[in-house]
Amino acid sequence: MRERAIINWRTDLGLRKTKTIVLDRGEPEQKRSEILDYFHKSFDIDEALLEMLRYDETFYLRADPLRHPLIFYFGHTAVFYVNKLIMAKIIDKRINPEFESIFAVGVDEMSWDDLSEAHYDWPKVETVQEYRNKVRELVDSLIRTMPLTMPIDWANPWWAIIMGIEHSRIHLETSSVLIRQLPLEHVRVHPLWQICDEMGEPPTNELIAVPSGAITLGKRLNASLYGWDNEYGSHTAAIEPFKASKYLVSNGEYLEFIEAGGYRQDKYWTKEGWGWKEYEKAEMPRFWRKEERGYKLRCVAEEVDMPWNWPVEVNQLEAKAFCNWKSQATGKKLRLPSEDEWYYLRDRQMDTDQPYWDKAPGNINLEYYASSCPVDKFLFGEFYDIAGNVWQWTETPITGFSGFGVHPIYDDFSVPTFDTRHNLIKGGSWISTGNEAIRDSRYAFRRHFYQHAGLRYVESEKEVLVKADIYESDPAIAQYCDFHFGQEEYFGIGNYPKRIAVFCLEQSSGRPKGKALDIGCAVGRASFELARGFDSVTGLDFSARIIRPGVELKEEGYLRYTRIEEGELASYHEVSLAELGLENAAKRVEFYQADACNLKAIYTGYDLVLASNLIDRLAYPRQFLKMIPERINPGGLLIIASPYSWDEVFTEKENWLGGYRKDGEPYTTLQAMEEMLGSHFSQIGKATEIEMVIRDTKRKFQHTKTEVTVWCKK
């Protein structure tokens, strides 16, 4: 294998000290220049990080079985720009539809992520680089020419540009963690990424008292800095007195836990944690290596003798087990801090924020090293490493603040993680840049995931209560849950998702029933019902936020959601697969996130495709109708159900299939479908109607008639 070249200009240390953009003030042309510089530096440092990969072949290795190979992320950070610009209606043409499908989704071990390598034929590195160059040219042109008005808030078209930049900054860090897990012979030291050379014995940790007080979290929509949806809203909390460790837990302090048999005794671990440890056969943190002469630490691209005074890097399960052991060993009630406690501690010791500091107060924002450093190097008041060095795990699973809302072009950034399985990490690491390095950032990972994350422990009599079972309370998603799984009949009209699935099964009588596709599946009732008759059913939806309840029902066997009764009054409901008679059918259903107008090649070979209440909510419905014939087997059925309620909020008028006058005469959606589908399909029978009722509140309902057409593939 031939080594890849290192590009000299990418070794410029200026790439490592950029700061996020202040968005609420400044002259438009100056701001345009700042954003252009920030964009190119973000694009450059992303590529510079991947120059640590020694060979082109390295891009295709699976560093972590729960993640794609790095070739995915090489394409993903560029594809994200295109997909969000299309959603924001800033552009209307794709650069490479295939890339913008295969590089779109698959980052967090969610049940709808498609991580099967059998489904991917990854392109060459040089081809992806060519694609990235085209995206760079596109975004550069937009930044230079788009009208710019200040301030830039999340209703401003420029928000999509900033979103793409900050998104790439997240993957700068997550990709570095993957590189850290690759075989050493496949990576190399890079001049831009020099690690700290200060290594020695650790300081003795101690607990420092923190008095009681109060904390206020959440920011307003017109805040100065870019934010992800979970940062907005409001939250206040009273803080009881506690003590916190002066230092982050060092490798040396954590060694005591290992040598005390911490990885051999389940009493220190949660049930989830012990299950992970047994499955992984873990005996020490992932980045440790034990040799006859002692321990080694794997940094991103090199291995060094264990720096005992650097912070340990563990997952949340290990961090919690360490606290449980330390509690027993010391007789103190020790645990990880809550998010509220971490913020309270942070605000008492730190009065600045990126991008306002002249020089980072800690090992953060890539302003010092490309690694951790000693835990007693950066002092913040009475404590060390309040921010930076490594992220700090908390006891708190992520959820939204009061007033939480999703951004219309990225509605599933946070909501899929509001499942009590993703715990917050706070404070940032040495490679946390952009939005990751600001006070208000809120990032969470599954408890068994590794980041550049460690821990600080606190002593407190107060327990952090974590709600084990959650009710889906997002009004839009909860309404879908009730529509699909709630009362079976309103005003004599039966459950629509069930009835459309029954209609599909009736139409499929006497035909092959191998694979079915429910595209635009929402929370999944029709997918489950179709599985009563088909060998396998794939449910696809554009939004992971909407898929999640169906996935939860499949995996857990039950689903809980709230239902608005009147004003702020709500009732609480639970539905189970057993009571629906779908336990066996659910085993044949899989849900994935996908764009109906730009499907991956793997979604093909179906005997039935159901597109229910979909086409009049697509941005480009003609593209869907052009693409779908190739996904259906000869003799297979395409069943389209729609009220044809065209709305420019979803579909620009020029892209409507029908519902307007053509050549002076009324032109319907059915006429358009007959023209577009006629060469590939024969229409079976006449269009029919199926009614539906959607409950808004106890006394308000929506009554709709969908027109249903059946098309047989020639």
C-alpha positions in Angstrom: 0.0 0.0 0.0 1.3 3.5 -0.9 1.3 6.2 1.8 -1.0 9.2 1.2 0.6 12.6 0.8 0.5 15.3 3.5 -0.4 18.7 2.1 2.0 21.3 3.5 -0.5 24.2 3.8 -2.7 22.0 6.0 0.0 22.0 8.6 -0.6 25.6 9.4 -1.3 26.0 13.1 -3.7 28.8 12.3 -6.3 26.2 11.4 -6.4 25.1 15.0 -7.4 28.3 16.8 -10.6 29.4 15.0 -13.6 30.5 17.0 -17.3 30.3 16.4 -19.0 33.4 14.8 -20.9 36.0 16.8 -24.2 36.2 14.9 -26.2 39.0 16.4 -24.1 42.0 15.5 -21.6 43.4 13.0 -21.8 44.8 9.5 -23.1 42.4 6.9 -20.0 42.4 4.6 -17.6 42.0 7.5 -19.7 39.1 8.7 -19.7 37.6 5.3 -15.9 37.7 5.3 -15.8 36.1 8.8 -18.1 33.3 7.7 -16.2 32.6 4.6 -12.9 32.3 6.6 -14.6 30.1 9.2 -16.1 27.8 6.5 -12.8 27.3 4.7 -10.8 26.7 7.9 -13.5 24.2 9.0 -13.3 22.4 5.7 -9.5 22.4 5.7 -9.1 21.1 9.3 -11.6 18.3 8.6 -9.4 17.1 5.7 -6.2 17.7 7.7 -7.4 15.4 10.4 -7.9 12.6 7.9 -4.4 13.0 6.6 -3.5 11.0 9.7 -4.8 8.0 7.8 -1.7 6.4 6.3 -3.3 4.7 3.3 -6.4 5.1 1.1 -7.3 1.6 2.3 -7.4 2.9 5.8 -10.6 4.9 5.0 -12.5 1.6 4.6 -11.6 -0.1 7.9 -14.3 -0.3 10.6 -12.6 1.3 13.6 -15.8 0.7 15.7 -18.5 -1.8 14.8 -21.1 0.7 15.8 -19.9 3.3 13.3 -19.3 3.5 9.6 -15.7 3.5 8.2 -14.1 6.9 7.9 -14.9 7.1 4.2 -18.5 7.7 5.3 -17.5 10.7 7.4 -15.2 12.1 4.7 -18.3 12.3 2.5 -20.9 13.0 5.2 -19.6 16.4 6.3 -19.8 17.7 2.7 -23.2 16.0 1.9 -24.7 17.6 5.0 -24.3 21.0 3.4 -26.2 20.0 0.2 -29.0 18.2 2.0 -29.6 21.1 4.4 -29.4 23.7 1.6 -32.0 21.8 -0.3 -34.2 21.6 2.7 -33.8 25.3 3.3 -34.7 25.9 -0.4 -31.5 27.8 -1.0 -30.6 25.4 -3.8 -32.8 23.1 -5.8 -30.3 20.9 -7.6 -28.1 18.1 -6.2 -24.5 17.7 -7.0 -24.5 13.9 -6.7 -27.8 12.3 -5.7 -26.1 8.9 -5.0 -23.5 10.4 -2.6 -26.2 12.6 -1.0 -28.1 9.4 -0.1 -25.3 6.9 1.0 -23.4 9.6 3.0 -26.5 11.0 4.6 -27.4 8.9 7.7 -25.7 6.5 10.1 -23.9 8.0 13.0 -25.2 6.9 16.5 -26.1 3.3 16.6 -29.8 4.2 16.4 -32.0 1.3 15.4 -32.9 3.0 12.1 -29.2 3.6 11.2 -28.2 1.2 8.4 -24.7 0.1 9.4 -24.6 -3.1 7.3 -21.5 -2.9 5.1 -23.2 -5.3 2.7 -25.5 -2.4 1.7 -22.6 -0.1 0.7 -20.2 0.0 -2.2 -18.1 2.9 -0.9 -16.5 5.1 -3.6 -12.8 5.8 -4.0 -11.2 8.4 -1.7 -10.2 10.5 -4.7 -13.8 10.5 -6.0 -15.1 11.6 -2.6 -12.4 14.3 -2.5 -13.6 15.5 -6.0 -17.1 15.7 -4.6 -15.9 17.6 -1.5 -14.2 20.1 -3.8 -17.5 20.7 -5.7 -19.3 21.2 -2.4 -16.7 23.7 -1.3 -17.1 25.6 -4.5 -20.9 25.7 -4.1 -20.8 26.9 -0.5 -18.1 29.4 -1.2 -20.2 30.9 -4.0 -23.3 31.0 -1.8 -21.4 32.8 1.0 -20.0 35.3 -1.5 -23.3 36.1 -3.2 -26.3 35.4 -1.0 -28.0 38.5 0.4 -27.0 38.9 4.0 -29.0 40.7 6.7 -28.2 40.9 10.3 -28.7 39.4 12.8 -28.4 35.8 11.7 -30.9 33.7 13.8 -32.4 30.4 13.0 -35.1 31.9 10.8 -32.4 33.4 8.6 -31.4 31.5 5.5 -27.8 31.8 6.5 -28.5 29.6 9.5 -28.2 26.6 7.1 -24.6 27.6 6.2 -23.6 28.0 9.9 -25.3 24.7 10.7 -23.1 23.0 8.1 -20.0 24.5 9.5 -20.8 23.7 13.1 -21.9 20.2 12.1 -18.4 19.6 10.5 -16.9 20.7 13.8 -18.7 18.0 15.7 -17.4 15.3 13.3 -13.9 16.7 13.6 -14.0 15.4 17.2 -16.0 12.2 16.6 -13.7 11.2 13.7 -10.6 11.7 15.9 -12.1 9.1 18.3 -12.5 6.7 15.4 -8.9 7.3 14.2 -7.8 6.5 17.7 -9.3 3.1 17.4 -7.6 2.1 14.1 -4.6 -0.2 14.1 -1.4 1.9 14.7 0.1 0.7 11.5 -2.7 2.4 9.6 -2.2 5.9 11.1 0.7 8.3 11.3 1.9 11.3 13.3 1.0 14.5 11.6 2.7 17.9 12.1 -0.6 19.7 12.8 -1.5 17.3 15.6 1.3 17.3 18.1 0.5 15.7 21.5 1.5 17.1 25.0 4.9 16.0 26.2 4.3 16.7 29.9 3.9 13.3 31.6 4.5 12.3 35.3 2.9 11.2 38.5 -0.6 12.4 39.3 -1.6 14.8 42.0 -3.6 13.5 45.0 -7.2 14.4 44.4 -9.3 16.1 47.1 -12.9 17.3 47.6 -13.7 21.0 47.7 -17.0 22.3 49.2 -19.4 24.1 46.9 -22.2 26.1 48.6 -25.9 25.9 47.7 -27.3 28.2 45.1 -29.4 28.3 41.9 -28.7 27.9 38.2 -30.5 29.1 35.1 -30.0 27.3 31.8 -31.2 27.7 28.2 -30.8 30.5 25.7 -33.1 32.7 23.7 -33.7 32.3 20.0 -31.8 35.6 19.3 -28.7 34.6 21.2 -25.3 35.7 20.0 -23.9 32.3 19.1 -25.1 29.4 17.0 -26.9 26.7 18.9 -28.5 23.3 18.4 -32.1 22.9 19.2 -31.6 21.4 22.7 -29.8 24.5 23.9 -32.9 26.7 23.7 -35.7 27.1 26.1 -35.5 27.7 29.9 -34.6 25.7 32.9 -33.9 26.7 36.5 -32.8 24.6 39.4 -32.0 25.0 43.1 -28.6 23.5 43.9 -28.0 21.9 47.3 -24.4 22.1 48.7 -22.0 19.4 47.5 -18.3 18.8 47.2 -16.5 18.3 43.9 -13.1 16.8 43.1 -10.4 19.3 42.6 -9.0 17.5 39.6 -10.5 15.3 36.9 -9.9 11.7 37.7 -6.4 10.9 36.4 -5.1 7.7 34.9 -3.2 7.1 38.2 -6.3 7.5 40.3 -8.3 5.2 38.0 -5.6 2.6 38.2 -6.5 2.1 41.9 -10.0 1.0 40.8 -8.5 -1.5 38.3 -6.0 -2.9 40.8 -8.8 -3.3 43.4 -10.6 -5.7 41.1 -13.1 -3.1 39.9 -13.6 -4.9 36.5 -14.1 -8.2 38.2 -16.8 -7.3 40.7 -20.3 -6.7 39.4 -21.4 -4.9 42.7 -19.8 -1.7 41.4 -21.6 -1.7 38.1 -25.2 -1.0 36.9 -26.9 -3.9 35.2 -26.3 -2.1 31.9 -22.7 -1.5 32.7 -21.9 -5.1 33.8 -23.7 -6.3 30.6 -21.4 -4.1 28.5 -18.3 -5.1 30.4 -19.0 -8.8 30.0 -19.9 -8.4 26.3 -16.7 -6.4 25.6 -14.6 -8.5 28.1 -13.2 -5.2 29.2 -10.4 -5.2 31.8 -9.4 -1.5 31.5 -10.3 1.6 29.5 -10.4 1.1 25.8 -7.3 3.3 25.1 -5.1 1.6 27.6 -2.6 -1.2 26.6 -1.0 -3.5 29.2 2.5 -4.8 28.5 5.0 -6.7 30.7 6.8 -3.5 31.5 3.6 -1.5 32.3 0.8 0.3 30.7 0.7 2.3 27.4 -1.9 4.9 26.3 -3.1 5.1 22.8 -3.4 8.7 21.6 -5.0 9.5 18.3 -2.1 8.5 16.1 0.6 7.2 18.5 1.1 5.1 21.6 3.1 6.4 24.6 4.1 5.2 28.1 1.1 5.8 30.4 0.9 9.5 31.5 -0.5 8.9 34.9 -1.2 12.6 35.4 -3.4 12.9 32.4 -7.2 12.4 32.8 -8.6 8.9 32.3 -10.9 8.5 29.3 -13.8 6.1 29.9 -17.4 5.6 28.9 -20.2 6.6 31.3 -20.7 3.1 32.5 -17.0 2.9 33.6 -17.2 6.3 35.2 -20.2 5.4 37.2 -18.6 2.1 38.3 -15.5 4.0 39.4 -17.7 6.3 41.5 -19.4 3.4 43.2 -16.1 1.8 44.0 -14.7 5.0 45.3 -17.8 5.5 47.5 -17.3 2.1 49.1 -13.5 2.6 49.5 -13.9 6.0 51.1 -17.2 5.7 52.9 -18.4 8.8 51.1 -21.5 9.2 48.9 -19.8 9.9 45.6 -21.3 10.0 42.1 -21.0 11.9 38.8 -22.4 15.4 38.8 -25.8 16.3 37.4 -25.9 18.7 34.5 -27.2 21.4 36.9 -24.4 20.9 39.3 -21.8 20.9 36.5 -23.1 24.3 35.3 -23.3 25.7 38.8 -19.6 24.7 39.3 -18.6 26.0 35.9 -20.3 29.4 36.4 -18.7 29.9 39.8 -15.2 29.3 38.4 -15.3 30.6 34.9 -16.6 34.0 33.6 -15.6 33.8 30.0 -16.7 31.9 26.9 -15.5 31.0 23.5 -15.3 33.1 21.2 -14.7 36.0 23.6 -11.5 34.9 25.3 -8.1 36.0 23.9 -6.6 32.7 24.8 -8.3 29.6 25.9 -8.3 29.2 29.7 -7.9 25.4 29.4 -6.9 22.7 27.0 -9.8 23.3 24.6 -10.4 24.7 21.1 -7.2 23.1 19.8 -5.3 26.0 21.3 -2.6 23.9 23.0 -2.3 20.2 22.3 -3.7 17.4 20.1 -4.1 15.3 23.2 -4.9 15.5 26.9 -2.5 17.1 29.3 -1.8 16.9 33.1 -4.9 17.4 35.2 -3.1 20.0 37.3 -2.0 22.3 34.5 -5.0 24.6 33.9 -6.5 26.2 37.1 -10.0 27.7 37.2 -10.5 29.3 40.6 -10.3 26.5 43.1 -10.6 23.7 40.5 -8.7 22.4 37.5 -10.0 21.7 34.1 -13.5 23.1 34.6 -13.5 23.3 30.8 -11.3 21.3 28.4 -8.8 18.5 28.5 -11.6 15.8 28.3 -15.3 15.9 28.4 -16.9 15.2 31.8 -19.7 12.6 32.0 -22.8 13.4 34.0 -25.6 11.5 35.6 -28.1 13.3 33.5 -29.7 11.9 30.4 -30.4 14.6 27.8 -33.8 16.0 27.2 -35.2 19.3 26.1 -35.7 22.4 28.3 -39.1 24.0 28.8 -40.0 25.6 25.5 -37.9 23.2 23.4 -38.6 23.2 19.7 -37.0 21.6 16.7 -35.5 23.5 13.8 -37.5 22.9 10.6 -34.5 21.8 8.5 -33.0 19.5 11.2 -35.9 18.2 13.2 -34.1 15.1 14.5 -30.8 16.5 15.8 -31.8 16.0 19.4 -35.2 14.3 19.8 -34.0 10.8 18.9 -31.6 11.0 21.9 -34.4 11.9 24.4 -34.7 8.3 25.3 -33.0 8.2 28.8 -30.1 6.2 27.1 -27.9 9.2 26.1 -26.1 10.9 29.0 -24.8 14.5 28.8 -21.1 15.2 28.6 -20.0 18.7 29.6 -17.0 21.0 29.4 -15.4 20.0 26.1 -12.1 18.3 25.3 -8.8 19.4 23.7 -10.4 19.0 20.2 -13.7 20.6 21.0 -14.1 23.6 18.7 -16.9 25.9 17.5 -20.2 25.3 19.2 -18.8 22.5 21.2 -16.5 24.9 23.1 -19.2 27.3 24.3 -21.0 27.4 27.7 -24.4 26.5 26.3 -23.4 23.4 24.3 -25.3 20.2 25.2 -24.0 17.0 23.7 -25.0 13.5 24.8 -23.9 10.0 23.9 -24.9 6.5 24.7 -23.5 5.4 27.9 -21.3 2.7 26.4 -19.8 5.0 23.7 -16.3 6.4 23.9 -15.4 10.0 23.3 -12.4 12.0 24.6 -14.4 11.9 27.9 -13.5 11.3 31.5 -15.0 12.4 34.9 -15.0 14.6 37.9 -16.9 13.2 40.9 -19.0 14.9 43.5 -20.0 14.1 47.1 -23.6 14.7 47.8 -26.5 13.3 49.8 -28.9 14.1 47.0 -29.5 11.4 44.5 -30.0 12.2 40.8 -33.3 10.6 39.9 -33.6 9.4 36.3 -37.0 8.7 34.9 -36.9 5.2 33.5 -40.0 5.3 31.4 -40.8 8.3 29.3 -44.0 9.4 27.6 -43.7 10.9 24.1 -44.8 14.4 24.7 -43.7 16.3 21.5 -47.2 17.5 20.4 -46.7 16.7 16.8 -45.2 13.2 17.4 -47.7 12.4 20.2 -50.5 13.2 17.8 -49.1 10.7 15.3 -48.9 8.1 18.0 -52.6 8.6 18.9 -53.5 8.6 15.2 -51.7 5.3 14.6 -52.2 3.5 17.9 -54.9 5.3 19.8 -58.7 4.8 19.7 -59.7 2.4 17.0 -62.7 4.4 15.8 -64.0 7.9 15.8 -67.5 8.8 14.5 -67.8 5.5 12.9 -64.5 5.8 11.0 -61.9 3.2 11.8 -58.2 3.6 12.3 -56.7 4.8 9.1 -53.2 3.3 9.1 -54.7 -0.1 9.9 -57.4 0.2 7.2 -54.9 1.3 4.5 -52.7 -1.7 5.3 -55.7 -4.0 5.2 -56.6 -2.5 1.8 -53.0 -3.2 0.6 -53.2 -6.8 1.8 -56.5 -7.3 0.0 -55.1 -5.9 -3.3 -52.1 -8.2 -2.9 -54.3 -11.3 -2.6 -52.9 -14.0 -5.0 -49.7 -12.0 -5.6 -46.2 -12.6 -4.2 -45.8 -11.2 -0.7 -42.1 -11.2 -0.2 -41.0 -7.6 0.6 -43.1 -4.5 1.2 -42.1 -0.9 1.5 -44.0 1.6 3.6 -42.5 4.9 2.5 -43.5 7.8 4.7 -44.3 5.3 7.5 -44.4 7.9 10.3 -44.7 6.0 13.6 -45.2 2.7 11.9 -48.7 1.3 12.4 -49.2 0.5 8.7 -45.8 -1.1 8.6 -46.7 -3.5 11.4 -50.0 -4.3 9.9 -48.5 -5.1 6.5 -46.2 -7.6 8.2 -49.2 -9.7 9.0 -49.1 -10.7 5.3 -45.6 -10.0 4.0 -42.4 -11.8 4.8 -40.6 -8.5 5.5 -41.6 -4.9 5.7 -39.3 -1.9 5.5 -40.7 1.4 7.0 -38.9 4.5 5.8 -39.4 8.1 6.9 -37.4 11.3 6.3 -37.4 12.1 10.1 -35.8 9.9 12.7 -37.8 12.0 15.2 -41.0 10.5 13.7 -39.6 6.9 13.4 -38.5 6.7 17.0 -41.9 5.7 18.5 -42.3 2.8 16.1 -38.8 1.6 16.8 -39.5 1.9 20.6 -42.7 -0.2 20.2 -40.8 -2.8 18.2 -37.9 -3.1 20.6 -39.7 -2.6 23.9 -43.1 -4.1 23.1 -44.9 -1.0 24.4 -45.2 2.7 23.7 -46.2 5.6 26.0 -47.4 9.0 24.9 -49.4 12.0 26.1 -52.6 13.2 24.5 -53.8 16.8 24.7 -57.3 17.0 26.2 -57.8 20.7 26.7 -55.3 23.6 26.9 -52.4 22.4 29.1 -54.4 19.3 30.4 -53.2 16.0 29.0 -53.9 12.3 29.5 -51.3 9.5 29.5 -51.6 6.4 27.3 -49.8 3.2 26.7 -50.1 0.8 23.8 -48.5 -2.6 23.4 -47.8 -5.0 20.6 -49.6 -7.7 22.5 -52.9 -5.8 22.7 -52.7 -5.0 19.0 -52.0 -8.6 18.1 -48.7 -7.5 16.4 -46.1 -9.3 18.4 -45.2 -11.8 15.6 -45.6 -9.3 12.8 -43.3 -6.8 14.4 -40.4 -9.3 14.1 -40.6 -8.8 10.3 -40.5 -5.0 10.3 -37.4 -2.8 10.1 -37.4 1.0 10.2 -34.8 3.3 8.6 -34.4 7.0 8.0 -34.4 7.9 4.3 -35.3 10.6 1.8 -38.2 9.5 -0.4 -36.9 11.6 -3.3 -33.4 10.2 -3.1 -33.4 6.6 -1.9 -30.4 4.4 -1.5 -30.0 1.7 -4.1 -30.6 -1.0 -1.5 -34.3 -0.1 -1.3 -35.4 -2.2 -4.2 -37.1 -5.5 -5.1 -40.5 -4.9 -3.5 -43.7 -6.7 -4.2 -45.6 -3.8 -2.7 -44.8 -0.1 -2.1 -47.3 1.9 0.0 -47.0 5.7 -0.2 -49.6 7.0 2.1 -50.2 10.7 2.7 -46.7 11.3 1.2 -46.7 12.8 -2.2 -48.3 16.1 -1.3 -45.7 16.6 1.5 -42.6 16.0 -0.7 -40.5 18.9 -2.0 -40.0 17.1 -5.3 -42.9 14.6 -5.9 -42.0 14.2 -9.6 -38.6 12.9 -8.6 -40.3 10.3 -6.4 -42.6 9.1 -9.1 -39.7 8.9 -11.6 -37.6 6.8 -9.1 -40.2 4.5 -7.6 -40.8 2.2 -10.7 -37.3 0.8 -10.5 -37.8 -0.3 -6.9 -40.8 -2.5 -7.6 -40.8 -6.1 -9.0 -42.7 -6.8 -12.2 -46.2 -7.6 -11.2 -45.7 -5.7 -7.9 -48.0 -3.0 -6.7 -47.6 0.7 -6.0 -50.4 2.1 -3.8 -50.7 5.8 -3.4 -53.0 7.4 -0.9 -53.3 11.2 -0.6 -55.8 14.0 0.0 -53.8 16.0 -2.5 -53.6 18.9 0.0 -50.8 20.8 -1.7 -49.2 23.5 0.4 -46.3 25.7 -0.5 -45.0 25.2 3.0 -43.9 21.7 1.8 -43.9 21.9 -1.9 -43.2 24.9 -4.1 -46.1 25.5 -6.4 -44.1 24.9 -9.5 -43.5 21.3 -8.2 -47.1 20.4 -7.5 -48.3 17.5 -9.5 -51.8 18.9 -9.9 -54.3 21.1 -8.3 -53.9 24.0 -10.8 -55.0 24.9 -14.3 -53.0 23.6 -17.2 -53.5 25.2 -20.7 -56.5 26.9 -19.2 -58.2 23.6 -17.9 -58.3 22.1 -14.4 -55.4 19.7 -14.0 -55.6 17.1 -11.2 -53.0 15.1 -9.3 -54.5 11.9 -10.6 -54.1 13.1 -14.2 -50.5 13.9 -13.5 -49.9 10.5 -12.0 -51.6 8.8 -14.9 -49.2 10.6 -17.3 -46.1 9.9 -15.3 -46.8 6.3 -14.2 -48.5 5.1 -17.4 -45.3 3.9 -19.1 -44.3 1.7 -16.2 -47.7 0.7 -14.6 -51.2 -0.3 -15.4 -53.8 1.2 -13.1 -56.0 -1.4 -11.4 -59.6 -0.4 -11.0 -60.8 3.1 -10.3 -59.6 5.5 -7.6 -61.3 4.9 -4.3 -61.6 6.9 -1.1 -60.6 6.0 2.5 -61.6 8.4 5.2 -59.5 9.3 8.2 -60.0 11.2 11.5 -57.2 12.8 13.4 -57.8 13.9 16.9 -56.4 17.3 17.9 -58.0 17.7 21.4 -61.0 16.2 23.2 -63.4 18.3 21.2 -61.5 19.0 18.0 -60.9 16.6 15.2 -59.8 16.7 11.5 -61.8 14.7 9.0 -60.0 13.9 5.7 -60.7 11.8 2.6 -57.7 10.3 0.9 -57.9 9.2 -2.7 -56.3 5.7 -3.2 -55.0 4.5 -6.5 -53.5 1.1 -7.2 -50.8 0.6 -9.9 -49.4 -2.7 -11.1 -45.8 -2.8 -12.4 -45.7 -4.0 -16.0 
